[in-house]
Amino acid sequence: MAAAAAFGRNGKPVGLDAQYVGRLPCCLCGIRSMKLPGRQGGVCIPCYADECAAAGRRAATAGGWVAASFVGDPCLACGSRSVDANGWAFWCNSCEMQTAVALPPQ
């Protein structure tokens, strides 16, 4: 499937192709539309945040480094639910916080 998770040459995730963002369902919950690349394919913003939290717990339990994730619905910075993503970047429309979570697709 073209919306499956992809990784660049450096091992970093590559964002979703724009043709899938907001159009196909999240591969985890199937309820909301995919917005960001997950471990098994495109996921919605809440499922992406859940995946990051679970990965962080696993890393912390193993004594490893935990990467910070600022992705969430509501926004983790201001609490607004006016958040969106384009397949590789996440932002909040209220506080204008933004972060890239993957490399832009080629």
Secondary structure, DSSP 8 states (H G I E B T S, - for coil): -TTS-EE-TTS-EE---TTTTTTSB-TTTSSSB--EE-SSSEE-HHHHHHHHHHHHHHHHHTT---------SS-TTT--S-EEE-SSEEEETTT--EEE-SB---
